Amino acid sequence: MVDVTQHELVPEHRLLGEDEIEEMLTEYDVKRTNLPKIKRTDPATPDDAELGDVVEIVRDSRTTDRAIIYRLVVS
């Protein structure tokens, strides 16, 4: 079976710790439930992700070198 997380076109996905989540939510002045969602069953979601966790996704960007986005893990 292929591990899609190792594919060159899949950006880095990383789970945030609670301290990092609170810092990010404060910085952007949003609630956790206002974040875009990612399904727990998405192949790129980290294996140890649980419902309610926040995933940081780092993508390459032509304009800013890299773009960081956040997703809330849902069922």
N, C-alpha and C positions, 0 to 999 in steps of 0.2 A: 504494500500500500504506500502511496506517495504522501510525504509530509509537506503539505502546502506552505507551511510557515517557513520552510527553507528555500522556497522558490524566489528567484531574483526579483520578480515583479511584486511580491507581497511586502508591503512596508513593515517596519519594526512595530510590533505590538507589545506593550509592557503594562503590567498591572501597577497602579499607583497605591502607595500606602495611605493610611487614613490621614496622616499629617499633610502629605502632598495633596490629597484631595481637598482638604479644608483650605489650604493655601491657594489652590487653583480656583476654588469656588469663590473665595473672598476677592481674589484679584480680578475675576471677571464679573463679580456681583451677580451670580446665578445660583439657583438651587440645583441639587443633584438631579432632580426629576426633569429639569429643563434641558439637560444635555441630550444630544442625539443618541439614539439607541444602537446597540449591536446585540444580536442574538447569541445566547450561550452556545448554540449549536453551530455558529459560524466557524468554518474550518480555521480561520486565522486567529480566533479568540484563544488566548493562552489556556492551556489545559487546566490550570488550577483556578481559573476564574469562577466566581460564584455570583449568583444574582445580587445586584446592587453594587458590585465592584465597578471601578472606573478604569478604563483602558486608555492609555496614551498611545497614539499612533503617530509615528514620525515618517512623513512622506518627503520625497525629493520635490523641489519646487523650482521652476525656471526663474521666478521673480524674486524669491527670498532665500534661495539655496535649500531650505527645508521648511516644511510646514508641520506644525504640531496641532493635532486635533484630539479631542477627548470623546469617549463614548461610554454610556452607561450600559452595563450588561443586564439583559432582560431574558425572560424565558422564551 
